[in-house]
Amino acid sequence: MLFQDTALIYGRYLRQSLRSRFALFFGVLMPLLYLLFFGPLLTDLPLGEEGSSWQVLVPGLLLQLGLFGASFAGFAIIIEKGHGVVERMRVTPVSRLALLLGRVLRDATVFVFQAVLLCWPRS
């Protein structure tokens, strides 16, 4: 039952995200802009002979995206609670844990998509 409820809430939030062109555009664009703007600045780092600035930048960006994504997910839940969305969702027959897990899984999906964009093999 928990799995079905979580899948239902996850689908709701995922459809909501896919319908928002603004969120889609900036969700894809921001990690790539970080690479574009900050990558050339770090090319002269003294990392040794076999090191590359991209080996430092990409894991750092992944860490930054993970931390900021988690904090924005928490802030979004607080904002939804303030607007009464959580109260309206709690009257449904869905478990409270599924309400949280569905939201967090949607944010984790966005993070995985951004991580794939950052780690895509470059030639």
Secondary structure, DSSP 4 states (H G I P E B T S, - for coil): -HHHHHHHHHHHHHHHHHH-HHHHHHHHHHHHHHHHHHTGGGTT----SS--THHHHHHHHHHHHHHHHHHHHHHHHHHHHHHTHHHHHHTSSS-HHHHHHHHHHHHHHHHHHHHHHHHSPP-
